[in-house]
Amino acid sequence: CKPTFGAKSSVWWFHFFSRAVKWLFTQRGLPGVPTELPEGVADQCVYVDDALVICGVVVDADGNEIDYGPLARQRLIEIYAAAGIKINLKKLDLEGKPEAVKEFLGVTVDSIRREARLGEDRVEQGMKLLNEWKGRNVVPRKDLERLVGWLNWAAMCCAPARIFLRRLYNELARGRGRWIKLGRGAQADLAWWRRFWRRANGLAFFSDSEWRAADDCALYTDASTSTGYGAVFGDEYFAGTWPVDVSDMDINVLEMLVFLLVAWVWGPKLAHRRTVVHADNTSAVAALNMRTSKDPALMVV
């Protein structure tokens, strides 16, 4: 059985074949596939009928660098041939060269700078779209759905930016008609996107593969309504008392404010790290892990 172009089931079939090829790519001893790769040196990222091969450069015992990119490409061609799947070799020669900087699904993946970023044309297109939304309070549902879809795709280049889609999703969930009124929270999220659209492009994509406990890097935080707040990171620290208008806030918000101060003070030192921070406030923990909260004040922080 093979997919018919334009049929309703064709996307499912394309996805089925591509996932099968991805699995075969990591297996060993396949009949009709003579090219072998060391275990864990290469993998595939697949989206329907588009595939990106990720391959590492390995340093052997003598200190020589071995680039497995060409071998990974040859192995993929052999798998397609053995499975009877046709590929466009001319297009592959143009787009399928092993490179450290590669564009995939409109996103430039840069293994040298350790980031994924939008191209300049996409940045300009997105900035124009965001500026067109400035000052709009009542919008058609379809327009908001398109905008959220665009921003969700762009967030691949800055994963934390998805936090600033939460209130836009809330507006879509609350609205039932063809028109939706954007509240203050949604307007604030759009303002964030306009402000950081260029600056956040390509941030924090390649993170450490392992999670580290905060104790290992000596990161500790705490807050209270009476004595104030404080945080320690290695041999550095900060502490203080809350201003009067802040100390009356809920303790959940105060705990989150300390995390905000940590990111502001030590953000560059924590970049690309995966750090497990223990906090004694369940609401703050849930909001951080889920990147959303029903409490408007927590969402602001």
Contacts in CASP RR format, 6 or more apart in sequence:
PFRMAT RR
TARGET T0000
AUTHOR 0000-0000-0000
METHOD contacts of the structure
MODEL  1
CKPTFGAKSSVWWFHFFSRAVKWLFTQRGLPGVPTELPEGVADQCVYVDD
ALVICGVVVDADGNEIDYGPLARQRLIEIYAAAGIKINLKKLDLEGKPEA
VKEFLGVTVDSIRREARLGEDRVEQGMKLLNEWKGRNVVPRKDLERLVGW
LNWAAMCCAPARIFLRRLYNELARGRGRWIKLGRGAQADLAWWRRFWRRA
NGLAFFSDSEWRAADDCALYTDASTSTGYGAVFGDEYFAGTWPVDVSDMD
INVLEMLVFLLVAWVWGPKLAHRRTVVHADNTSAVAALNMRTSKDPALMV
V
1 13 0 8 1.000
2 13 0 8 1.000
3 9 0 8 1.000
3 10 0 8 1.000
3 12 0 8 1.000
3 13 0 8 1.000
3 14 0 8 1.000
3 17 0 8 1.000
4 10 0 8 1.000
11 48 0 8 1.000
14 48 0 8 1.000
14 49 0 8 1.000
15 48 0 8 1.000
17 85 0 8 1.000
18 46 0 8 1.000
18 47 0 8 1.000
18 48 0 8 1.000
18 49 0 8 1.000
18 51 0 8 1.000
19 46 0 8 1.000
20 83 0 8 1.000
21 44 0 8 1.000
21 46 0 8 1.000
21 51 0 8 1.000
21 76 0 8 1.000
21 79 0 8 1.000
21 80 0 8 1.000
21 83 0 8 1.000
21 85 0 8 1.000
22 43 0 8 1.000
22 44 0 8 1.000
22 46 0 8 1.000
22 51 0 8 1.000
24 30 0 8 1.000
24 33 0 8 1.000
24 79 0 8 1.000
24 83 0 8 1.000
25 42 0 8 1.000
25 43 0 8 1.000
25 44 0 8 1.000
25 53 0 8 1.000
25 75 0 8 1.000
25 76 0 8 1.000
25 79 0 8 1.000
26 40 0 8 1.000
26 42 0 8 1.000
26 43 0 8 1.000
26 44 0 8 1.000
28 36 0 8 1.000
28 39 0 8 1.000
29 36 0 8 1.000
30 79 0 8 1.000
30 82 0 8 1.000
31 82 0 8 1.000
32 78 0 8 1.000
32 82 0 8 1.000
33 75 0 8 1.000
33 78 0 8 1.000
33 79 0 8 1.000
33 82 0 8 1.000
34 78 0 8 1.000
35 71 0 8 1.000
35 74 0 8 1.000
35 75 0 8 1.000
35 78 0 8 1.000
36 75 0 8 1.000
37 68 0 8 1.000
37 71 0 8 1.000
37 72 0 8 1.000
37 75 0 8 1.000
38 58 0 8 1.000
38 68 0 8 1.000
41 55 0 8 1.000
41 56 0 8 1.000
41 58 0 8 1.000
41 68 0 8 1.000
41 72 0 8 1.000
42 53 0 8 1.000
42 54 0 8 1.000
42 55 0 8 1.000
42 56 0 8 1.000
42 68 0 8 1.000
42 69 0 8 1.000
42 72 0 8 1.000
42 75 0 8 1.000
43 53 0 8 1.000
43 54 0 8 1.000
44 51 0 8 1.000
44 52 0 8 1.000
44 53 0 8 1.000
44 54 0 8 1.000
44 76 0 8 1.000
45 51 0 8 1.000
45 52 0 8 1.000
45 54 0 8 1.000
45 104 0 8 1.000
46 52 0 8 1.000
47 105 0 8 1.000
50 104 0 8 1.000
50 105 0 8 1.000
51 76 0 8 1.000
52 102 0 8 1.000
52 104 0 8 1.000
52 109 0 8 1.000
53 69 0 8 1.000
53 72 0 8 1.000
53 73 0 8 1.000
53 76 0 8 1.000
55 67 0 8 1.000
55 68 0 8 1.000
55 69 0 8 1.000
55 72 0 8 1.000
55 98 0 8 1.000
56 67 0 8 1.000
56 68 0 8 1.000
56 69 0 8 1.000
57 65 0 8 1.000
57 66 0 8 1.000
57 67 0 8 1.000
57 68 0 8 1.000
58 65 0 8 1.000
58 66 0 8 1.000
58 68 0 8 1.000
59 65 0 8 1.000
59 66 0 8 1.000
60 66 0 8 1.000
67 98 0 8 1.000
69 98 0 8 1.000
70 98 0 8 1.000
72 98 0 8 1.000
73 96 0 8 1.000
73 98 0 8 1.000
77 87 0 8 1.000
77 89 0 8 1.000
77 92 0 8 1.000
80 86 0 8 1.000
80 87 0 8 1.000
100 110 0 8 1.000
100 111 0 8 1.000
100 112 0 8 1.000
101 108 0 8 1.000
101 109 0 8 1.000
101 110 0 8 1.000
101 111 0 8 1.000
101 112 0 8 1.000
102 108 0 8 1.000
102 109 0 8 1.000
103 109 0 8 1.000
106 118 0 8 1.000
106 119 0 8 1.000
106 122 0 8 1.000
107 116 0 8 1.000
107 117 0 8 1.000
107 118 0 8 1.000
107 156 0 8 1.000
107 157 0 8 1.000
108 116 0 8 1.000
108 117 0 8 1.000
108 118 0 8 1.000
108 119 0 8 1.000
109 116 0 8 1.000
110 116 0 8 1.000
110 117 0 8 1.000
111 206 0 8 1.000
114 205 0 8 1.000
114 206 0 8 1.000
114 272 0 8 1.000
115 157 0 8 1.000
115 202 0 8 1.000
115 203 0 8 1.000
115 205 0 8 1.000
115 206 0 8 1.000
116 156 0 8 1.000
116 157 0 8 1.000
116 202 0 8 1.000
116 205 0 8 1.000
117 157 0 8 1.000
117 201 0 8 1.000
117 202 0 8 1.000
118 154 0 8 1.000
118 157 0 8 1.000
118 201 0 8 1.000
118 202 0 8 1.000
122 154 0 8 1.000
123 197 0 8 1.000
123 198 0 8 1.000
123 201 0 8 1.000
126 150 0 8 1.000
126 154 0 8 1.000
126 197 0 8 1.000
127 194 0 8 1.000
127 197 0 8 1.000
127 198 0 8 1.000
129 147 0 8 1.000
129 150 0 8 1.000
130 190 0 8 1.000
130 193 0 8 1.000
130 194 0 8 1.000
130 197 0 8 1.000
131 194 0 8 1.000
133 139 0 8 1.000
133 147 0 8 1.000
133 190 0 8 1.000
134 190 0 8 1.000
134 194 0 8 1.000
135 187 0 8 1.000
136 182 0 8 1.000
137 181 0 8 1.000
137 182 0 8 1.000
137 183 0 8 1.000
137 187 0 8 1.000
138 179 0 8 1.000
138 180 0 8 1.000
138 181 0 8 1.000
138 182 0 8 1.000
139 179 0 8 1.000
139 180 0 8 1.000
139 182 0 8 1.000
140 178 0 8 1.000
140 179 0 8 1.000
140 180 0 8 1.000
141 172 0 8 1.000
141 175 0 8 1.000
141 177 0 8 1.000
141 178 0 8 1.000
141 179 0 8 1.000
141 180 0 8 1.000
144 168 0 8 1.000
144 171 0 8 1.000
144 172 0 8 1.000
144 180 0 8 1.000
144 182 0 8 1.000
145 172 0 8 1.000
147 168 0 8 1.000
148 165 0 8 1.000
148 168 0 8 1.000
148 169 0 8 1.000
148 172 0 8 1.000
151 161 0 8 1.000
151 165 0 8 1.000
151 168 0 8 1.000
151 193 0 8 1.000
152 162 0 8 1.000
152 165 0 8 1.000
154 161 0 8 1.000
155 161 0 8 1.000
155 162 0 8 1.000
155 165 0 8 1.000
157 200 0 8 1.000
157 201 0 8 1.000
157 202 0 8 1.000
157 203 0 8 1.000
157 205 0 8 1.000
158 200 0 8 1.000
158 201 0 8 1.000
158 202 0 8 1.000
158 203 0 8 1.000
158 204 0 8 1.000
158 205 0 8 1.000
159 204 0 8 1.000
159 205 0 8 1.000
160 203 0 8 1.000
160 204 0 8 1.000
160 291 0 8 1.000
161 193 0 8 1.000
161 196 0 8 1.000
161 200 0 8 1.000
162 291 0 8 1.000
163 291 0 8 1.000
163 292 0 8 1.000
164 189 0 8 1.000
164 192 0 8 1.000
164 193 0 8 1.000
165 189 0 8 1.000
166 189 0 8 1.000
166 291 0 8 1.000
166 292 0 8 1.000
166 299 0 8 1.000
167 183 0 8 1.000
167 185 0 8 1.000
167 186 0 8 1.000
167 188 0 8 1.000
167 189 0 8 1.000
167 299 0 8 1.000
168 186 0 8 1.000
168 189 0 8 1.000
168 190 0 8 1.000
170 186 0 8 1.000
171 180 0 8 1.000
171 181 0 8 1.000
171 182 0 8 1.000
171 183 0 8 1.000
171 186 0 8 1.000
172 180 0 8 1.000
182 190 0 8 1.000
185 296 0 8 1.000
185 299 0 8 1.000
188 300 0 8 1.000
204 271 0 8 1.000
204 272 0 8 1.000
206 272 0 8 1.000
207 272 0 8 1.000
207 273 0 8 1.000
207 274 0 8 1.000
208 272 0 8 1.000
208 273 0 8 1.000
208 274 0 8 1.000
209 274 0 8 1.000
210 274 0 8 1.000
211 274 0 8 1.000
211 275 0 8 1.000
211 276 0 8 1.000
212 273 0 8 1.000
212 274 0 8 1.000
212 275 0 8 1.000
212 276 0 8 1.000
213 275 0 8 1.000
213 276 0 8 1.000
214 220 0 8 1.000
214 275 0 8 1.000
214 276 0 8 1.000
214 277 0 8 1.000
214 278 0 8 1.000
217 233 0 8 1.000
217 234 0 8 1.000
217 273 0 8 1.000
217 275 0 8 1.000
218 232 0 8 1.000
218 233 0 8 1.000
218 234 0 8 1.000
219 231 0 8 1.000
219 232 0 8 1.000
219 233 0 8 1.000
219 234 0 8 1.000
219 262 0 8 1.000
219 275 0 8 1.000
219 277 0 8 1.000
220 231 0 8 1.000
220 232 0 8 1.000
220 233 0 8 1.000
221 229 0 8 1.000
221 230 0 8 1.000
221 231 0 8 1.000
221 232 0 8 1.000
221 255 0 8 1.000
221 258 0 8 1.000
221 259 0 8 1.000
221 262 0 8 1.000
221 277 0 8 1.000
221 279 0 8 1.000
222 229 0 8 1.000
222 230 0 8 1.000
222 231 0 8 1.000
222 258 0 8 1.000
222 280 0 8 1.000
223 229 0 8 1.000
223 230 0 8 1.000
223 251 0 8 1.000
223 254 0 8 1.000
223 255 0 8 1.000
223 257 0 8 1.000
223 258 0 8 1.000
224 251 0 8 1.000
224 254 0 8 1.000
225 242 0 8 1.000
225 247 0 8 1.000
225 248 0 8 1.000
225 251 0 8 1.000
225 254 0 8 1.000
226 247 0 8 1.000
227 241 0 8 1.000
228 239 0 8 1.000
228 240 0 8 1.000
228 241 0 8 1.000
228 242 0 8 1.000
228 247 0 8 1.000
228 254 0 8 1.000
229 239 0 8 1.000
229 240 0 8 1.000
229 241 0 8 1.000
229 242 0 8 1.000
229 254 0 8 1.000
229 257 0 8 1.000
229 258 0 8 1.000
229 261 0 8 1.000
230 237 0 8 1.000
230 238 0 8 1.000
230 239 0 8 1.000
230 240 0 8 1.000
230 258 0 8 1.000
231 237 0 8 1.000
231 238 0 8 1.000
231 239 0 8 1.000
231 258 0 8 1.000
231 261 0 8 1.000
231 262 0 8 1.000
231 265 0 8 1.000
233 262 0 8 1.000
233 265 0 8 1.000
233 266 0 8 1.000
233 269 0 8 1.000
236 266 0 8 1.000
238 261 0 8 1.000
238 265 0 8 1.000
241 247 0 8 1.000
242 254 0 8 1.000
246 254 0 8 1.000
246 257 0 8 1.000
247 254 0 8 1.000
249 297 0 8 1.000
250 295 0 8 1.000
250 297 0 8 1.000
251 281 0 8 1.000
252 281 0 8 1.000
252 283 0 8 1.000
252 284 0 8 1.000
252 287 0 8 1.000
252 295 0 8 1.000
252 297 0 8 1.000
252 298 0 8 1.000
253 295 0 8 1.000
253 297 0 8 1.000
253 298 0 8 1.000
253 301 0 8 1.000
255 279 0 8 1.000
255 281 0 8 1.000
255 283 0 8 1.000
255 284 0 8 1.000
256 284 0 8 1.000
256 287 0 8 1.000
256 288 0 8 1.000
256 298 0 8 1.000
256 301 0 8 1.000
257 301 0 8 1.000
259 277 0 8 1.000
259 279 0 8 1.000
259 284 0 8 1.000
259 288 0 8 1.000
259 301 0 8 1.000
260 301 0 8 1.000
262 270 0 8 1.000
263 270 0 8 1.000
279 285 0 8 1.000
279 288 0 8 1.000
283 293 0 8 1.000
283 295 0 8 1.000
283 298 0 8 1.000
284 298 0 8 1.000
286 293 0 8 1.000
287 293 0 8 1.000
287 295 0 8 1.000
287 298 0 8 1.000
287 299 0 8 1.000
292 299 0 8 1.000
293 299 0 8 1.000
END
